[in-house]
Each structure stands twice: as C-alpha cells, then as structure tokens.
Amino acid sequence: MFDFDDEHDLLIDSLKRSEYIPLLPVKIQSLLTLYLKDVSRYELYLKELFSEISGVKRTIHLLGAEPEVYLNLGYQLNNSLGHLNYAGLGSLALRCQKKIKLLALASLWCVCDYIQIIKDASFEDCFDDLVSLINELGPEQNEVQKFCDLVISNTKDSGLKRKALVWKQSGKSIKEEIWLPVVASDIQGAEVSGGLIRVRLIHTAYDEALDKDYFHPLINTPKDENSKEYVYSNPVAAARAVFGKNRNTPAVQLLIGVEDEQAYCTGHSMGASFGLLAFLALEKLGSDHQRPFFPGGLAVTGIIEKNGTIGAVSLESIEEKVNACFFGPVSILVLPAGNYEKALVVCERLREKYPAKELALVGVNSLADMISDRRIIQYKKIPLLRQAGNYIQRNKTLILSAISLLMLVVLISKTMEPIDQNPAKFELELSRIIVLNQAGQYLSSIPIDDATYRELVKDQNHIRFYDINNNGRNEIIFLRNNSLTNSNSVTLTVLDVRDRKEIWSRSTVLSADFSHNPDIINRNMSSTGFLIIPGDGIRSPKIIHTASLNFFPFAIELLDLRSGELISSYLHSGRLNDLRILENSDGDPQSVIFTGVNNSFRQAIIGVLQIDEIRGQSPSQGRHKAQDLPVAVHEHYIRLPKTILFEAGRTNNLLSKGRRISLLHDKISVRIDDLVMDRSFGNGNGQLIWYFTKGLKPLGIGLTNAGDAVIQNLIDEGKLEHFPFTAEYIESLLEQVSYFRHGEWVRKHSK
C-alpha cells in the first residue's frame, strides 16, 4: 500500500502544483491496456499507480484541515476521472491477474463512479477479497456497507447480489487481522523496510492428535534458537494461560499469515500481536454463542511473556512505529504501558501538524488487559441456528440426539468462566446486584440492603454502567440507601465492579441560606436520580445528579463523573418529578428540561436550563427563597394554570404537579396532575397532557384515561355539570400560561 512515511510529502507537493490529477485517466487507461499485452513489464507500474490512487484519497482525508491546498482537489479528481469509460476500465481490470485486478477495482472504488462497472461486469470470484481490500483502502468507516448497498442496488448478477447481502447482513466485515508496526533494519544481509505489516489468522482448527498447541507464524526468522523459541512458544502460551481457565479444550493448530513475504523476525515486539491473534483463534474455536473480532485499523506492538505479561519495546523504535501508524490505516495503537508516555509525546506532535488525523493510544500491561478492553477486541453474537451447527460440527461424534445437544450447550454456557469481563447488564435479587457481561454471563455480585433493593426495583434507571476512566472497562453507578447509618438518606455511588471498592459517592447537603426557614438548614438531601453526559476526545464525562428533601427544595447538580466533584448546582423551590436531556442539531447534550411543582406558587412548572448554566435558584418567594442565591438564567421557565378539575375537586392538597416529559419528533408533551386525589384516579401518572413546540410555545391540551375518570367522578358527585374541556376553554388555558422573563412573569410566549 501507499507508504506515507517516505512519499506523502512528495505527493502533497505534486498535488499543490496540480501536476498529478490530470494525468490519472491517461495513466490508468494506458497501463491497463499495455499490461494485458506484457504482464511482466507493466505489473510493477500498475501496483504503484493503484497504490497512489488510494494514497491521494487518504492524503486528502488526512490533511483536510488545509483548505488552501485542498479546496478544489476533490472536484479536480472527480472531474478528471469522470472522462473515463468506467465499464471498459472495469472490464480491462477484470482480465488482469488477481493481485492487479483487486488493486485496480478497489482503487477505482475510492475515486470514481462505480455503478457502471457493477452493472456491466461480474467479479463474483474475487468478491470476498475485493471487499476486504476496499475496507482497507477506503477513507471512511462504512466503506463496506456503502459498497454492498451499491452492488445490491445495481448488479444483475444474482450470485454477486447474494454475496453482498451476506457481507452486509452477517457482518463479514469482521476482522481477524492486526497491523504490526516495524522499524527499518538490516539483518542477515537483507534490508527490511519500516512501516506497517498486516498479520492475520489464516488457519485455526482443533487437532486431538497433538499433545500441545501448534503455533506457526509464516515469517522468516533468524537462526537464533532463542528467537525461534520466543516466536513459536510465548504468544500461544500466553493466550492459552488467559483462555484456558476452566476450559478443557483439545490442542489447536494455528497458522498466522504475514502480508510481507520479506518480513523478518528482527526483534520480539511482534509477540503481543501474535498473542492477541492466538487468543482470538482459541476464543473463536471455543465459543459457539459469540464471535470475537478486532475493530478496523488496529495496530499492536509489545513483547509478551508466557504468563501474558506485556513488556516494553525499545524507546528508539517508538517514534518510528507511531509515525507508521499515524500515516497509515490505523486508528488505534496498542502498546506496552511502559512506552505510553513517549508515544503520546510523538503523537501529540504529529496532531499539531495534521489535526484532521486521529490515532488513539492504548497502554496495556498484559494480554488480559487487551481482551477485556472493548476498544481492542469486540464480540458479535452468533445466530442460534449457526451456534447449533458449529457445535454439532465440532462435537459430532458425541451428539446422540437434538435433546442431548441442547442440554450440553446449556451446561457448557453455565459452567464456562466468561472471557468478557466487562460489566454491561444486571439483575436484582433481594440482597445483591448481580453483575453480568454483554452476553448475560455472571461476573460478580454487589451486596445491598433491603432499602436499596426497594429503591432500585422501583426505578431500574437508577443503575447504570459507564467506562468512567476510558480504560475499556465499565464501572457501576447506582443509588444506595443509607438506612443502616444515621444519615438515613440515599446517595449516588460509583463502584469498581471487580474489587467492589467505592470510587466516589455523593451525599448532598443543603447549605444555602434559609435562615428565615430554620427547619431545612444544613439538612442531608436524598439522591433521586441521575443522567450521564458522555465524554468525548475534548470534554470529560459528566453526570447530572438530582437530590431532594421530602418537600423542598430540590437540587440539580452537575458533577465530574470521574471524580464526583461538584461543578455547579441549582435549587428548585419544589419537587421535580422528571428530568430529560435535550440535544442540539449535532446530537450533543445541550440543555436539561424538567417538570414538577413550584411550592412558592403551588403550580405545575416546566423549566429548561443550559447545561453550562446549572446554577442559582428557581423563581421563588417567601420562605421558599434562598437568601444567598440569584435566580438562574433559564432558557425557559413556565407556570401552568390550574384547571376546572382543581377548582371542582379541591382537596387539602393545593398543588398541581408536573409528572412526566415525553420528547416527541416535533413537539414536547408533559403530563400534569391537576387534582391530587385517590390513586385509583391516576394520581401520579398525569390527568392532563400539555403539548408544546420544541421552543415551548403551548399547542394544546389532552386528557389521559385517568383524567377522563376524574371528570366522570366529579360529574357523578355533582361537582361538574358537563364535560368542561371544550375548544374555547382549552384556548383560554393556553393564554394563561406564564413565562418568567427578565425577573417578571409574562403571559405571551416570546421565543
């Protein structure tokens, strides 16, 4: 493939001078035609040409942040290639030998309209290899999906369409290959160039005749016996040490192919990649219910010991390896933890020059670290019928009937220790939280008391898993009741699942100045819920935490998810019953919307705060107002008028309450309890539904089943004469909605 290390600067200079792109159509057409007449003479030229074509695309993608150079580049490229006869070009490519044919077709996919080639030519015999190559050459993550969609929509070849459907639906883009960064060297008189070498599994099978695992990488090795022993023994021994706990599986044959035929074992840094491939093979053979695979663009370097420990490589080689990955088709580089700091310095220096390129670095200490990190190895669930087929094929001499097969599969799934140690799911029992991995296998249990159990059963959204430290392994976040302590409150708790150690917990204390209301000064508040705001490469993850006294005030806190430190807080004069996150047009969290009751005004409310503006307090008065807090800068704050239901059915409870928010496609709805009465009439689930635009302009009012029941009950008791919610009455209610604007209440919606 195109070597960015040595040639990308020359290519960029050529692109700046506009000397390269106009020549592409002539070079492609001429060389393909001449190649068919004289294979030996033009093969090398064609390989270089098609590598350059993919290099052009990658260079544009890599350096897209320099608009003065690339503003018209894409247009020029498409315009120049637009003069080609794609169907004829595809036919020429298909007549070439396989290596040239694949490079030609995959490179053309990167730069031109492929529809005509698909319509008029068949390449079913090389389709699988072509898709793999497109997956590597294409600059975008979903190249295979796009290619398969195009084939399915345009080909007349039923066999080709069938293959494309298989690739698209069954996920055959799953990878069993790794990029190995190597450094230039001279060994045994042979010059070895630096860069990236692709290493992949090419054969895996059980062999009961073997007394131990047979591992053979197809790579040239020096005659040094110590190096041979390392290459052939350490990776598979490490993989077996991690994989083999409680697994009595036969010995396996493993062959690993290396893309470069001149590849030499010039050091021990390939051990970690070989060990990861060996584990992938063992897990692939040993699991019927899920299939392991690597994400695209994964590179691995590191020395491996037989116990799975990953050792550092030489500091001198790190810079060259990071450069090779940065300018190649690599998005994640896994390296020893001992080399991480040096690699990070090199990577940051490159990012300053090429800001459009992303390369993630993952430091590891062992093979076990790698296999538990979902950035490095992932799992795809195998359909049930295929699971049964795989199991029968591997154990056909032991299968007596379909019933015995089913019993055996269940038995194995219950007794095998899960390799995936990443917490992802849970089940609740009376005295503990059962923690499971993505496949539903048991990992651990966390003891809880009866009060916590009741709290979590009531709302299972109060348990979440999140990778707080971005290390590929989730922690558990949940609300814990402290009924066994003197505080008798609920706290937000974050635990490390493996050792059950508390990372941090949050207990909110009301510290605002309510000296005129001494009953609530310095009181512990109980946690009522939380929402996670995921982090990205720039922002760290945060959590919106809510806490309350039994009546008021109610706190919304913005916390740092990694440390639990308070960033800012907001006090509301009355309980909030629902809180949701609103996203901007890019899908990023922007605001929080909430509903409940404002005790100062005894009315149901709706509020919206920008996440960065979670501070201050709600509009309040009298004993409900904190003396030391300003009113918050609300994006919206709305009081909803009480209706005839409240007046007709007046009880001792003089509050109307917002209950639940629904974020619909083009509007927002809020359920309101306007009359607090017997639960049989739906108190707590909402009797009215208020509808608003996305900008919270009122649109209309509807009744729930509970609301209909309340009205009928009031009519039966003689408190209402007829059904009150006519169009005129609803219109009058909409006009009574009050908005808090610039320190005063107004009736008219102004945003």
Secondary structure as the mmCIF struct_conf table of DSSP 4:
data_model
#
loop_
_struct_conf.conf_type_id
_struct_conf.id
_struct_conf.beg_label_comp_id
_struct_conf.beg_label_asym_id
_struct_conf.beg_label_seq_id
_struct_conf.end_label_comp_id
_struct_conf.end_label_asym_id
_struct_conf.end_label_seq_id
HELX_RH_AL_P HELX_RH_AL_P1 PHE A 4 LYS A 16
TURN_TY1_P TURN_TY1_P1 ARG A 17 SER A 18
BEND BEND1 TYR A 20 TYR A 20
HELX_RH_3T_P HELX_RH_3T_P1 ILE A 21 LEU A 23
HELX_RH_AL_P HELX_RH_AL_P2 LEU A 24 LYS A 37
HELX_RH_AL_P HELX_RH_AL_P3 VAL A 39 LEU A 62
TURN_TY1_P TURN_TY1_P2 LEU A 63 ALA A 65
HELX_RH_AL_P HELX_RH_AL_P4 PRO A 67 TYR A 70
TURN_TY1_P TURN_TY1_P3 LEU A 71 ASN A 72
HELX_RH_AL_P HELX_RH_AL_P5 LEU A 73 LEU A 81
TURN_TY1_P TURN_TY1_P4 GLY A 82 HIS A 83
BEND BEND2 LEU A 84 LEU A 84
HELX_RH_AL_P HELX_RH_AL_P6 TYR A 86 LEU A 94
TURN_TY1_P TURN_TY1_P5 ARG A 95 ARG A 95
BEND BEND3 CYS A 96 CYS A 96
HELX_RH_AL_P HELX_RH_AL_P7 LYS A 98 VAL A 111
BEND BEND4 CYS A 112 CYS A 112
HELX_RH_AL_P HELX_RH_AL_P8 ILE A 115 ASP A 120
HELX_RH_3T_P HELX_RH_3T_P2 GLU A 124 CYS A 126
HELX_RH_AL_P HELX_RH_AL_P9 PHE A 127 LEU A 137
BEND BEND5 PRO A 139 GLU A 140
TURN_TY1_P TURN_TY1_P6 GLN A 141 ASN A 142
HELX_RH_AL_P HELX_RH_AL_P10 GLU A 143 ASN A 154
HELX_RH_AL_P HELX_RH_AL_P11 SER A 158 SER A 170
TURN_TY1_P TURN_TY1_P7 GLY A 171 SER A 173
STRN STRN1 LYS A 175 LYS A 175
STRN STRN2 GLU A 177 VAL A 182
STRN STRN3 SER A 185 ILE A 187
TURN_TY1_P TURN_TY1_P8 GLN A 188 GLY A 189
STRN STRN4 ALA A 190 VAL A 192
STRN STRN5 GLY A 195 TYR A 206
TURN_TY1_P TURN_TY1_P9 GLU A 208 ALA A 209
BEND BEND6 ASP A 211 LYS A 212
STRN STRN6 TYR A 214 PRO A 217
STRN STRN7 ASN A 220 ASN A 220
BEND BEND7 LYS A 223 LYS A 223
HELX_RH_AL_P HELX_RH_AL_P12 GLU A 225 PHE A 243
TURN_TY1_P TURN_TY1_P10 LYS A 245 ASN A 246
STRN STRN8 VAL A 252 VAL A 258
BEND BEND8 GLU A 259 GLU A 259
TURN_TY1_P TURN_TY1_P11 GLU A 261 GLN A 262
STRN STRN9 TYR A 264 TYR A 264
BEND BEND9 GLY A 267 HIS A 268
TURN_TY1_P TURN_TY1_P12 SER A 269 MET A 270
HELX_RH_AL_P HELX_RH_AL_P13 GLY A 271 GLY A 286
BEND BEND10 ASP A 288 HIS A 289
STRN STRN10 GLN A 290 PHE A 293
STRN STRN11 PHE A 294 PHE A 294
HELX_LH_PP_P HELX_LH_PP_P1 PRO A 295 PRO A 295
TURN_TY1_P TURN_TY1_P13 GLY A 296 GLY A 297
STRN STRN12 LEU A 298 VAL A 300
STRN STRN13 ILE A 303 ILE A 304
TURN_TY1_P TURN_TY1_P14 LYS A 306 ASN A 307
BEND BEND11 GLY A 308 GLY A 308
STRN STRN14 THR A 309 THR A 309
STRN STRN15 ILE A 310 GLY A 311
HELX_LH_PP_P HELX_LH_PP_P2 ALA A 312 ALA A 312
HELX_RH_AL_P HELX_RH_AL_P14 LEU A 315 PHE A 326
TURN_TY1_P TURN_TY1_P15 PHE A 327 PRO A 329
BEND BEND12 SER A 331 SER A 331
STRN STRN16 ILE A 332 PRO A 336
HELX_RH_3T_P HELX_RH_3T_P3 ALA A 337 ASN A 339
HELX_RH_AL_P HELX_RH_AL_P15 TYR A 340 LYS A 353
TURN_TY1_P TURN_TY1_P16 PRO A 355 ALA A 356
STRN STRN17 ALA A 360 VAL A 364
BEND BEND13 ASN A 365 ASN A 365
STRN STRN18 SER A 366 SER A 366
HELX_RH_AL_P HELX_RH_AL_P16 LEU A 367 ILE A 371
TURN_TY1_P TURN_TY1_P17 SER A 372 SER A 372
TURN_TY1_P TURN_TY1_P18 ARG A 374 ILE A 376
STRN STRN19 GLN A 378 LYS A 381
HELX_LH_PP_P HELX_LH_PP_P3 ILE A 382 PRO A 383
HELX_RH_AL_P HELX_RH_AL_P17 LEU A 384 ARG A 394
TURN_TY1_P TURN_TY1_P19 ASN A 395 LEU A 398
HELX_RH_AL_P HELX_RH_AL_P18 ALA A 402 THR A 415
BEND BEND14 MET A 416 MET A 416
HELX_LH_PP_P HELX_LH_PP_P4 GLU A 417 PRO A 418
BEND BEND15 ILE A 419 ILE A 419
STRN STRN20 LYS A 425 GLU A 429
TURN_TY1_P TURN_TY1_P20 LEU A 430 SER A 431
STRN STRN21 ARG A 432 LEU A 436
TURN_TY1_P TURN_TY1_P21 GLN A 438 ALA A 439
BEND BEND16 GLY A 440 GLY A 440
STRN STRN22 TYR A 442 PRO A 447
HELX_RH_AL_P HELX_RH_AL_P19 ASP A 450 LYS A 458
HELX_RH_3T_P HELX_RH_3T_P4 GLN A 460 HIS A 462
STRN STRN23 ILE A 463 TYR A 466
TURN_TY1_P TURN_TY1_P22 ILE A 468 ASN A 469
BEND BEND17 ASN A 470 GLY A 472
STRN STRN24 GLU A 475 ASN A 481
TURN_TY1_P TURN_TY1_P23 SER A 483 LEU A 484
BEND BEND18 THR A 485 THR A 485
TURN_TY1_P TURN_TY1_P24 ASN A 486 SER A 487
STRN STRN25 VAL A 490 ASP A 496
TURN_TY1_P TURN_TY1_P25 VAL A 497 ARG A 500
STRN STRN26 LYS A 501 ARG A 506
STRN STRN27 THR A 508 VAL A 509
BEND BEND19 ALA A 512 ALA A 512
TURN_TY1_P TURN_TY1_P26 SER A 515 HIS A 516
BEND BEND20 ASN A 517 ASN A 517
HELX_RH_3T_P HELX_RH_3T_P5 PRO A 518 ILE A 520
TURN_TY1_P TURN_TY1_P27 ILE A 521 ASN A 522
HELX_LH_PP_P HELX_LH_PP_P5 ARG A 523 ARG A 523
STRN STRN28 ASN A 524 ILE A 533
BEND BEND21 GLY A 537 ARG A 539
HELX_LH_PP_P HELX_LH_PP_P6 SER A 540 PRO A 541
STRN STRN29 LYS A 542 SER A 548
BEND BEND22 ASN A 550 PHE A 552
STRN STRN30 PHE A 554 ASP A 560
TURN_TY1_P TURN_TY1_P28 LEU A 561 SER A 563
STRN STRN31 LEU A 566 HIS A 572
BEND BEND23 SER A 573 GLY A 574
STRN STRN32 LEU A 576 GLU A 583
TURN_TY1_P TURN_TY1_P29 SER A 585 ASP A 586
BEND BEND24 GLY A 587 GLY A 587
STRN STRN33 PRO A 589 ASN A 598
TURN_TY1_P TURN_TY1_P30 ASN A 599 ARG A 602
STRN STRN34 GLN A 603 GLN A 610
HELX_RH_3T_P HELX_RH_3T_P6 ILE A 611 GLU A 613
STRN STRN35 GLY A 616 GLN A 617
BEND BEND25 PRO A 619 PRO A 619
HELX_RH_3T_P HELX_RH_3T_P7 GLY A 622 HIS A 624
BEND BEND26 LYS A 625 LYS A 625
TURN_TY1_P TURN_TY1_P31 GLN A 627 ASP A 628
HELX_LH_PP_P HELX_LH_PP_P7 PRO A 630 PRO A 630
STRN STRN36 VAL A 631 VAL A 631
HELX_LH_PP_P HELX_LH_PP_P8 ALA A 632 ALA A 632
BEND BEND27 GLU A 635 GLU A 635
STRN STRN37 HIS A 636 ARG A 639
HELX_LH_PP_P HELX_LH_PP_P9 LEU A 640 LYS A 642
HELX_RH_AL_P HELX_RH_AL_P20 ILE A 644 ALA A 648
TURN_TY1_P TURN_TY1_P32 GLY A 649 GLY A 649
BEND BEND28 ASN A 652 ASN A 652
STRN STRN38 LYS A 657 LEU A 663
BEND BEND29 HIS A 665 ASP A 666
STRN STRN39 ILE A 668 ASP A 673
BEND BEND30 ASP A 674 LEU A 675
HELX_RH_3T_P HELX_RH_3T_P8 ARG A 679 PHE A 681
TURN_TY1_P TURN_TY1_P33 GLY A 682 ASN A 685
BEND BEND31 GLN A 687 GLN A 687
STRN STRN40 LEU A 688 PHE A 692
TURN_TY1_P TURN_TY1_P34 LYS A 694 GLY A 695
STRN STRN41 PRO A 698 LEU A 703
HELX_RH_AL_P HELX_RH_AL_P21 ASN A 705 ASP A 716
TURN_TY1_P TURN_TY1_P35 GLU A 717 GLY A 718
BEND BEND32 LYS A 719 LYS A 719
BEND BEND33 GLU A 721 HIS A 722
HELX_RH_AL_P HELX_RH_AL_P22 ALA A 727 GLU A 735
TURN_TY1_P TURN_TY1_P36 GLN A 736 GLN A 736
STRN STRN42 SER A 738 ARG A 741
TURN_TY1_P TURN_TY1_P37 HIS A 742 GLY A 743
STRN STRN43 GLU A 744 VAL A 746
BEND BEND34 ARG A 747 LYS A 748
#
